[in-house]
């Protein structure tokens, strides 16, 4: 009797059909594939996020140190490495009022092997001793289309020194119309200011204008959205120095020709504007900083 009942139970049981097994395998494959894809996306997204955050930290570090030094600086000198041949493209100096000790901070780019990116190095010298030196930011794009270190004349302008024949700096118009003057301070020194793109010098919008000490402050203008003025030394007498003033607008100035690296633009009431781009495994971050040096710089 017992065996008969077991036999009845066995006869009433059914197994999985081949089609049902195929369906189960297909569903399991879909679920497994979805889980694998999700895990891959999470891992990839996490890597991209980490790379981007690394790039963010690099531009933040660069912005922090340069801004800190610029706020202390009494003198800010920019030399375009592409034209000046110098490695220290940004130099800031100040003197402590109590000790009279002179501080100098220089920024340079350091090569990264097998990469077009650079490390940003800061060298701080106080008196005659180097008190701090090292890499402050990595993976920085040194291309001047993305890394610009500029002095703007809004609120003052600054001084310039063009020691050698053909040394030059360029005043470039900004988003709004700008105006100011160019002054040569040393007797016998002569420079040529050539406007283009709607800019003017002493009322001329195309012809070069000769400027010397006897000319006094010579007016210039740049239109909104562009225009530039090339200010070039055309005599070889020692030490052409002077001032460029930009009390209105946001024109900028930078050395554009300096074969032996001794020409300079010095801040005098304007702002230091610099753009930093860092790239880590194709993840990039770009930030623009504007810093006003301390009064009297």
JOWOZI-V433208 format. One record per residue. N is the residue number from 1. RES is the residue in one small letter. NEAR is the number of other ideal C-beta (glycine too) atoms within 12 Angstrom. D_FIRST is the distance of its C-alpha to the first C-alpha in Angstrom with 2 decimals. Layout:
BEGIN
n & res & near & d_first
N & RES & NEAR & D_FIRST
N & RES & NEAR & D_FIRST
END
This chain:
BEGIN
n & res & near & d_first
1 & x & 7 & 0.00
2 & x & 8 & 3.76
3 & x & 9 & 5.46
4 & x & 10 & 5.08
5 & x & 11 & 6.42
6 & x & 12 & 8.83
7 & x & 12 & 9.90
8 & x & 12 & 10.76
9 & x & 12 & 12.67
10 & x & 12 & 14.50
11 & x & 10 & 15.49
12 & x & 9 & 17.00
13 & x & 10 & 19.09
14 & x & 9 & 22.75
15 & x & 8 & 25.40
16 & x & 12 & 29.18
17 & x & 10 & 31.25
18 & x & 10 & 34.46
19 & x & 10 & 36.61
20 & x & 13 & 34.91
21 & x & 13 & 35.48
22 & x & 13 & 39.11
23 & x & 14 & 39.60
24 & x & 15 & 38.27
25 & x & 15 & 40.55
26 & x & 14 & 43.48
27 & x & 14 & 43.02
28 & x & 14 & 42.80
29 & x & 14 & 45.96
30 & x & 14 & 47.80
31 & x & 14 & 46.93
32 & x & 14 & 47.92
33 & x & 14 & 51.11
34 & x & 14 & 52.04
35 & x & 14 & 51.60
36 & x & 14 & 53.67
37 & x & 14 & 56.37
38 & x & 14 & 56.53
39 & x & 14 & 56.89
40 & x & 14 & 59.58
41 & x & 15 & 61.46
42 & x & 14 & 61.36
43 & x & 14 & 62.69
44 & x & 16 & 65.34
45 & x & 15 & 66.40
46 & x & 14 & 66.66
47 & x & 18 & 68.87
48 & x & 19 & 71.11
49 & x & 18 & 71.41
50 & x & 17 & 72.33
51 & x & 23 & 74.92
52 & x & 24 & 76.42
53 & x & 19 & 76.63
54 & x & 24 & 78.38
55 & x & 32 & 80.88
56 & x & 26 & 81.40
57 & x & 24 & 82.18
58 & x & 35 & 84.73
59 & x & 38 & 86.71
60 & x & 22 & 86.54
61 & x & 30 & 87.97
62 & x & 43 & 90.74
63 & x & 32 & 91.57
64 & x & 22 & 91.66
65 & x & 33 & 94.06
66 & x & 41 & 96.41
67 & x & 30 & 96.59
68 & x & 25 & 97.31
69 & x & 38 & 100.11
70 & x & 39 & 101.55
71 & x & 25 & 101.83
72 & x & 29 & 103.84
73 & x & 39 & 105.94
74 & x & 30 & 109.64
75 & x & 32 & 109.71
76 & x & 46 & 107.06
77 & x & 42 & 107.77
78 & x & 47 & 105.61
79 & x & 36 & 106.22
80 & x & 35 & 104.18
81 & x & 25 & 102.88
82 & x & 25 & 102.93
83 & x & 24 & 106.70
84 & x & 31 & 108.06
85 & x & 18 & 106.70
86 & x & 26 & 105.92
87 & x & 22 & 102.55
88 & x & 28 & 103.02
89 & x & 37 & 102.51
90 & x & 46 & 102.54
91 & x & 37 & 104.87
92 & x & 41 & 105.24
93 & x & 29 & 107.83
94 & x & 30 & 108.88
95 & x & 21 & 111.10
96 & x & 14 & 110.25
97 & x & 13 & 112.93
98 & x & 6 & 113.15
99 & x & 11 & 113.24
100 & x & 11 & 114.50
101 & x & 17 & 111.81
102 & x & 21 & 110.95
103 & x & 30 & 107.28
104 & x & 32 & 106.21
105 & x & 36 & 102.74
106 & x & 31 & 102.14
107 & x & 43 & 99.06
108 & x & 27 & 98.26
109 & x & 35 & 95.48
110 & x & 25 & 93.81
111 & x & 18 & 92.16
112 & x & 22 & 88.41
113 & x & 9 & 87.70
114 & x & 6 & 86.45
115 & x & 18 & 86.57
116 & x & 16 & 88.98
117 & x & 30 & 88.11
118 & x & 33 & 90.22
119 & x & 26 & 90.02
120 & x & 38 & 92.42
121 & x & 30 & 94.53
122 & x & 32 & 96.65
123 & x & 28 & 99.60
124 & x & 28 & 101.34
125 & x & 22 & 104.70
126 & x & 22 & 106.56
127 & x & 15 & 110.15
128 & x & 10 & 110.06
129 & x & 14 & 106.57
130 & x & 16 & 103.28
131 & x & 16 & 101.12
132 & x & 20 & 98.00
133 & x & 19 & 96.80
134 & x & 19 & 93.45
135 & x & 24 & 90.97
136 & x & 34 & 90.17
137 & x & 41 & 88.06
138 & x & 28 & 86.24
139 & x & 35 & 85.40
140 & x & 42 & 88.38
141 & x & 32 & 89.58
142 & x & 35 & 93.31
143 & x & 19 & 94.12
144 & x & 23 & 96.85
145 & x & 11 & 95.23
146 & x & 24 & 92.52
147 & x & 36 & 94.36
148 & x & 29 & 97.62
149 & x & 43 & 99.88
150 & x & 39 & 102.59
151 & x & 50 & 105.34
152 & x & 44 & 105.90
153 & x & 44 & 109.28
154 & x & 32 & 108.20
155 & x & 26 & 110.29
156 & x & 29 & 112.66
157 & x & 38 & 112.27
158 & x & 44 & 113.32
159 & x & 34 & 115.61
160 & x & 45 & 115.69
161 & x & 34 & 117.24
162 & x & 44 & 117.93
163 & x & 26 & 119.85
164 & x & 27 & 120.05
165 & x & 23 & 121.23
166 & x & 24 & 118.49
167 & x & 38 & 116.17
168 & x & 35 & 114.52
169 & x & 46 & 112.16
170 & x & 37 & 110.69
171 & x & 50 & 110.46
172 & x & 37 & 107.54
173 & x & 35 & 107.09
174 & x & 31 & 104.00
175 & x & 18 & 102.21
176 & x & 20 & 105.28
177 & x & 23 & 108.97
178 & x & 40 & 110.68
179 & x & 33 & 114.29
180 & x & 41 & 116.31
181 & x & 31 & 119.09
182 & x & 48 & 119.77
183 & x & 31 & 122.50
184 & x & 37 & 124.14
185 & x & 25 & 125.65
186 & x & 26 & 127.52
187 & x & 17 & 130.94
188 & x & 17 & 131.08
189 & x & 32 & 127.34
190 & x & 27 & 126.33
191 & x & 41 & 122.99
192 & x & 32 & 121.88
193 & x & 45 & 119.35
194 & x & 31 & 117.89
195 & x & 34 & 115.86
196 & x & 25 & 113.33
197 & x & 22 & 110.61
198 & x & 22 & 112.61
199 & x & 39 & 113.71
200 & x & 31 & 117.42
201 & x & 38 & 119.87
202 & x & 25 & 123.23
203 & x & 15 & 122.52
204 & x & 22 & 121.83
205 & x & 23 & 118.44
206 & x & 17 & 118.98
207 & x & 15 & 122.04
208 & x & 22 & 122.00
209 & x & 30 & 123.87
210 & x & 25 & 125.86
211 & x & 39 & 125.57
212 & x & 26 & 127.68
213 & x & 23 & 128.91
214 & x & 16 & 131.66
215 & x & 24 & 129.17
216 & x & 16 & 127.78
217 & x & 23 & 124.29
218 & x & 35 & 123.38
219 & x & 29 & 120.92
220 & x & 46 & 117.75
221 & x & 33 & 114.95
222 & x & 39 & 111.51
223 & x & 26 & 109.79
224 & x & 20 & 106.36
225 & x & 19 & 103.65
226 & x & 22 & 105.61
227 & x & 33 & 109.00
228 & x & 33 & 110.29
229 & x & 48 & 113.50
230 & x & 33 & 114.10
231 & x & 47 & 116.53
232 & x & 33 & 118.05
233 & x & 37 & 120.75
234 & x & 26 & 123.49
235 & x & 25 & 125.94
236 & x & 16 & 125.58
237 & x & 21 & 127.46
238 & x & 17 & 125.70
239 & x & 23 & 123.04
240 & x & 40 & 122.65
241 & x & 29 & 121.14
242 & x & 38 & 120.71
243 & x & 35 & 118.40
244 & x & 50 & 116.18
245 & x & 31 & 115.63
246 & x & 40 & 112.99
247 & x & 24 & 113.30
248 & x & 26 & 111.37
249 & x & 31 & 108.22
250 & x & 31 & 105.74
251 & x & 48 & 107.40
252 & x & 42 & 106.39
253 & x & 52 & 108.34
254 & x & 44 & 107.38
255 & x & 47 & 109.24
256 & x & 32 & 108.86
257 & x & 27 & 111.24
258 & x & 35 & 112.09
259 & x & 22 & 112.20
260 & x & 18 & 113.00
261 & x & 26 & 110.98
262 & x & 22 & 113.75
263 & x & 40 & 113.77
264 & x & 37 & 112.08
265 & x & 44 & 111.20
266 & x & 35 & 111.20
267 & x & 48 & 109.53
268 & x & 36 & 111.87
269 & x & 29 & 110.07
270 & x & 42 & 107.47
271 & x & 36 & 103.77
272 & x & 46 & 101.89
273 & x & 36 & 99.14
274 & x & 39 & 96.55
275 & x & 28 & 93.33
276 & x & 43 & 90.67
277 & x & 33 & 87.72
278 & x & 39 & 85.06
279 & x & 31 & 82.35
280 & x & 29 & 79.26
281 & x & 19 & 76.94
282 & x & 14 & 78.08
283 & x & 25 & 77.66
284 & x & 24 & 81.13
285 & x & 30 & 82.82
286 & x & 27 & 86.39
287 & x & 28 & 88.45
288 & x & 23 & 92.05
289 & x & 29 & 94.07
290 & x & 27 & 97.47
291 & x & 31 & 99.44
292 & x & 26 & 102.85
293 & x & 35 & 104.91
294 & x & 23 & 106.49
295 & x & 13 & 109.81
296 & x & 16 & 112.79
297 & x & 31 & 110.91
END
